[in-house]
Amino acid sequence: MLNSLFLIGNFGTTEILFIVFIIVLLFGAKRIPELFRGMGQGVREFKDATKDQKPEYRDQNPNYRDPQPPRA
């Protein structure tokens, strides 16, 4: 069971082309750029929202210190 989970990530060129072909069949060539544009906007909004959360945590925790870089 565990070995089969590791095989999921091993995609070759043929598998990737097959997946792209199925996506084009399902959504059509004209809707794919719109779909990825929407996904990009969602990722951008998510990143902006996570940036806003960091200062709030620092204000709420009086013992918070910025992480120090590891010593060599």
C-alpha positions in Angstrom: 0.0 0.0 0.0 2.7 2.5 1.0 4.8 1.7 -2.1 1.9 2.5 -4.4 1.6 5.9 -2.8 5.2 6.8 -3.9 4.4 5.8 -7.5 1.7 8.5 -7.8 4.3 11.2 -8.2 6.3 9.5 -11.0 4.8 11.1 -14.1 6.5 10.7 -17.5 6.0 12.7 -20.6 3.3 10.4 -21.9 1.2 10.7 -18.7 1.5 14.5 -18.6 0.5 14.8 -22.3 -2.5 12.5 -21.6 -3.6 14.6 -18.6 -3.3 17.9 -20.6 -5.3 16.3 -23.4 -8.1 15.3 -21.0 -8.1 18.8 -19.5 -8.5 20.3 -23.0 -11.3 17.9 -23.8 -13.1 18.8 -20.6 -12.8 22.5 -20.5 -12.0 23.5 -24.1 -9.0 25.5 -25.3 -10.7 28.9 -24.8 -11.6 28.4 -21.1 -8.2 27.1 -19.9 -6.5 30.5 -19.8 -9.5 31.9 -17.8 -9.4 29.0 -15.4 -5.6 29.5 -14.7 -6.1 33.3 -14.5 -8.7 32.7 -11.8 -6.4 30.2 -10.0 -3.6 32.8 -10.1 -5.8 35.5 -8.6 -6.9 33.1 -5.8 -3.3 32.2 -5.0 -2.3 35.9 -5.0 -5.2 36.8 -2.6 -4.3 33.9 -0.3 -0.7 35.1 -0.1 -1.8 38.7 0.6 -4.1 37.4 3.4 -1.3 35.4 5.0 1.0 38.4 4.9 -1.6 40.4 6.9 -1.8 37.7 9.6 1.9 37.8 10.6 1.9 41.2 12.3 -1.3 40.4 14.2 0.4 37.4 15.8 3.4 39.5 16.8 1.1 42.0 18.5 -0.9 39.3 20.4 2.1 37.4 21.7 4.3 39.6 24.0 7.1 36.9 24.1 7.4 36.7 20.3 10.9 37.1 18.9 11.9 37.1 15.2 13.6 33.8 14.3 17.4 34.0 14.3 19.4 32.5 11.4 21.2 29.3 12.2 24.8 29.6 13.3 27.5 28.0 11.1 
